[in-house]
Each structure stands twice: as structure tokens, then as C-alpha cells.
Amino acid sequence: MGNMGRTIKTELYKISKRKDSWLFLTILFIPMLYAIGLASNSSVITYSRNGTITALGFSAAMFQTSQSMFIFNVILVAITAKSMATEIENKSLLLYINRIGNRHTIYLGKEIALFVFAVLIELLLFLVSIMSYYFLLSGNTNISSGKLFDANVFSDILQIASVSLFWLITIYFTLALSTKMKTIACVGIYMILYIAMNLISYAGGIKYLSPLFYLNVFSVNDQIMSLYVILFLIYLASVGIVANFIGLRKLSRMDL
């Protein structure tokens, strides 16, 4: 196993030992609680979609709900920032660099490990959503169709994928920022930018600069959806390239 493989393995181990990483797993309770609430006709949890919902549609709704619950975005920012900012602050990154010998390998290894962590959470959220649908919600025929998917399959998959990619954008941005700022500052800046991006997503031509705009668009079945998919992928690639350039450049020039 090369330095990159060892770095990723080490970072995944460190992520698994953090309390905030386990706190992020509470996101899995969302589909279970929603399914229980809908199945029992709770007045607290309501269903506003026209017609019945499929398992994939329910999963897409849970991804959208999880993203809109701001706390999970903040937890992911904290997990990401601690991977870099805390180690810079306590000087443990210097020992890491002396052992690995390549700062770019460390940065990219941390990034990939965070991506793997996020994807694992997303897979678990998807599986728990599907299981909650069939084991808890399928008995309520007023809401559940009992089907895995229907004619809206593309829209449902797009919603799940867009939320997943939004979390990757969060990691790109936060990891680069954490080479310059402490964890608490990263969280504060992210919160301010999130609010700003939410406002921008409704503001004329500049709305295309907000990732939240694309998430909103993908939640409806628009006739020019394919164009927005292309724009969102370009947006994702642009953020990744710029964030990695800034983060790698800052880390390589940093005096530890």
C-alpha cells in the first residue's frame, strides 16, 4: 500500500474515532421517524405530495429533508475542518508530514477519506429510507404505493444525487478553508455563506452561483432539467478545482 492508501486508511480511522462523526449518524433516524409519523397519521409529520409515493421517492424526500435540516451540514463542516485545522493548530500535522513526506498526498488523502465517509453515510441513509418505507410506511396505502419506483424515477435519482454532491461541495470548500481558519471560524463562515447562498438562489441571474438553486430545481420536474444537470456538474467541477488549488497551495507554502 502506497503513501496515499496509508493516508486514506489513517484518516478514515481518525474520522471513526471522533464523536461528531458518530453524531452525524443520527441523520439515519430521519427516515425512520418520518415513516413512523406518516404511518400513524401523526399531526406533527404531514405529507403534501400529490398521489402516493414510491420507495425511491420517499428516499429522495429524506435526502432533501436531511439537507434542509441545517444542523447536519454544520456537523459535516465541523468534521471536515477538524481533519485539517485542528492538526495544524496542535502541530500534529508536522509529524504527519515528516512521516509521509508529501503535503499534497496528505491533503488529497484527507479529502478522499472525507468523501468515502460522506458516501458511506449517504448509502446508509438510502438503505434506511428504503427499509423504513417497506417495513414502516407501506401499510398506509393513502401515502405508499408499495412500488420501488415509478415514472418519476429520473427526478428521484437526481434529487438523491444532487444532495450527495452538495455534501461533496461542502467538503471541498471547508477543507480548503481549514488550511487558513480554525474549526470554529470555518463553521461560522459556512453558516453565513449558506444563508447568503439561500438568498442568492432566488435572485435573478446570479442564482446560478448558488448550489442551493440546483437543489431547488431538481426537487421539481422541469422541462429543461438536462441543462441544469450540466450546469450543476460544471459548478461541482469548478468548485473542486478552485478549492483544491487554494487548499494545496496554502498547505504546501505553510510554515509549520
Backbone hydrogen bonds, N-H to C=O, Kabsch-Sander energy under -0.5 kcal/mol:
donor,donor_aa,acceptor,acceptor_aa,energy
6,R,2,G,-2.4
7,T,3,N,-2.4
8,I,4,M,-2.5
9,K,5,G,-2.3
10,T,6,R,-2.5
11,E,7,T,-2.7
12,L,8,I,-2.5
13,Y,9,K,-1.8
14,K,10,T,-2.3
15,I,11,E,-2.6
16,S,12,L,-2.1
17,K,13,Y,-0.9
17,K,14,K,-0.6
18,R,15,I,-1.2
22,W,18,R,-1.2
23,L,19,K,-2.0
24,F,20,D,-1.6
25,L,21,S,-0.6
25,L,22,W,-0.7
26,T,23,L,-1.7
27,I,24,F,-1.7
28,L,25,L,-2.2
29,F,26,T,-1.7
30,I,27,I,-1.2
32,M,28,L,-0.7
33,L,29,F,-2.8
34,Y,30,I,-2.5
35,A,31,P,-2.5
36,I,32,M,-2.3
37,G,33,L,-2.6
38,L,34,Y,-2.8
39,A,35,A,-2.5
40,S,36,I,-1.8
41,N,38,L,-1.2
42,S,37,G,-3.1
46,T,44,V,-0.6
53,I,143,I,-3.5
55,A,147,K,-2.6
56,L,148,L,-2.5
58,F,54,T,-2.4
59,S,55,A,-2.1
60,A,56,L,-2.4
61,A,57,G,-2.1
62,M,58,F,-1.9
63,F,59,S,-2.0
64,Q,60,A,-2.3
65,T,61,A,-2.4
66,S,62,M,-2.5
67,Q,63,F,-2.2
68,S,64,Q,-2.2
69,M,65,T,-1.4
70,F,68,S,-1.4
72,F,69,M,-1.9
73,N,69,M,-0.6
73,N,70,F,-0.5
74,V,70,F,-1.9
75,I,71,I,-2.2
76,L,72,F,-1.9
77,V,73,N,-2.0
78,A,74,V,-2.4
79,I,75,I,-2.4
80,T,76,L,-2.4
81,A,77,V,-3.0
82,K,78,A,-2.3
83,S,79,I,-1.1
84,M,80,T,-0.7
84,M,81,A,-1.1
85,A,81,A,-2.4
86,T,81,A,-0.7
87,E,82,K,-0.6
88,I,84,M,-2.0
89,E,85,A,-2.5
90,N,86,T,-2.5
91,K,88,I,-0.6
93,L,87,E,-2.1
94,L,91,K,-0.8
95,L,91,K,-0.8
96,Y,92,S,-1.7
97,I,93,L,-2.7
98,N,94,L,-2.2
99,R,95,L,-1.6
100,I,96,Y,-2.7
101,G,97,I,-2.9
106,I,102,N,-1.6
107,Y,103,R,-2.5
108,L,104,H,-2.7
109,G,105,T,-2.3
110,K,106,I,-2.3
111,E,107,Y,-2.2
112,I,108,L,-2.8
113,A,109,G,-2.2
114,L,110,K,-2.2
115,F,111,E,-2.2
116,V,112,I,-2.7
117,F,113,A,-2.4
118,A,114,L,-2.5
119,V,115,F,-2.8
120,L,116,V,-2.4
121,I,117,F,-2.0
122,E,118,A,-2.4
123,L,119,V,-2.6
124,L,120,L,-2.2
125,L,121,I,-2.7
126,F,122,E,-2.2
127,L,123,L,-2.6
128,V,124,L,-2.9
129,S,125,L,-2.0
130,I,126,F,-2.3
131,M,127,L,-2.5
132,S,128,V,-2.6
133,Y,129,S,-2.1
134,Y,130,I,-2.1
135,F,131,M,-2.7
136,L,132,S,-1.9
137,L,132,S,-1.4
137,L,133,Y,-0.6
138,S,133,Y,-1.8
140,N,137,L,-2.2
141,T,139,G,-1.2
143,I,140,N,-1.5
144,S,140,N,-3.1
145,S,53,I,-2.2
146,G,53,I,-0.6
153,V,150,D,-1.5
156,D,152,N,-2.5
157,I,153,V,-2.5
158,L,154,F,-2.3
159,Q,155,S,-2.0
160,I,156,D,-2.0
161,A,157,I,-2.8
162,S,158,L,-2.6
163,V,159,Q,-1.9
164,S,160,I,-2.0
165,L,161,A,-2.6
166,F,162,S,-1.9
167,W,163,V,-1.8
168,L,164,S,-1.2
169,I,165,L,-2.2
170,T,166,F,-2.0
171,I,167,W,-1.7
172,Y,168,L,-2.6
173,F,169,I,-2.6
174,T,170,T,-2.5
175,L,171,I,-2.5
176,A,172,Y,-1.6
177,L,173,F,-2.2
178,S,174,T,-2.4
179,T,176,A,-1.1
180,K,177,L,-1.8
181,M,177,L,-2.2
186,C,182,K,-2.3
187,V,183,T,-2.3
188,G,184,I,-2.1
189,I,185,A,-2.8
190,Y,186,C,-2.4
191,M,187,V,-2.2
192,I,188,G,-2.0
193,L,189,I,-2.7
194,Y,190,Y,-2.8
195,I,191,M,-1.9
196,A,192,I,-2.2
197,M,193,L,-3.2
198,N,194,Y,-2.1
199,L,195,I,-1.8
200,I,196,A,-2.7
201,S,197,M,-1.8
202,Y,199,L,-1.4
203,A,200,I,-2.4
204,G,202,Y,-0.9
206,I,203,A,-1.0
207,K,203,A,-0.5
207,K,204,G,-1.3
208,Y,205,G,-1.0
209,L,206,I,-2.0
210,S,207,K,-1.6
213,F,210,S,-0.9
214,Y,210,S,-0.8
215,L,211,P,-1.5
216,N,212,L,-2.1
217,V,213,F,-2.3
218,F,214,Y,-2.5
219,S,215,L,-0.6
219,S,216,N,-0.7
220,V,217,V,-1.6
222,D,220,V,-1.4
225,M,222,D,-1.2
227,L,224,I,-0.7
228,Y,224,I,-1.4
229,V,225,M,-2.2
230,I,226,S,-1.9
231,L,227,L,-2.3
232,F,228,Y,-2.5
233,L,229,V,-2.2
234,I,230,I,-2.2
235,Y,231,L,-2.3
236,L,232,F,-2.7
237,A,233,L,-2.5
238,S,234,I,-2.5
239,V,235,Y,-2.5
240,G,236,L,-2.4
241,I,237,A,-2.5
242,V,238,S,-2.6
243,A,239,V,-2.9
244,N,240,G,-2.3
245,F,241,I,-2.1
246,I,242,V,-2.5
247,G,243,A,-2.9
248,L,244,N,-2.8
249,R,245,F,-2.0
250,K,246,I,-2.5
251,L,247,G,-2.4
252,S,248,L,-2.3
253,R,249,R,-1.4
254,M,250,K,-0.6
254,M,251,L,-0.6
256,L,254,M,-1.0
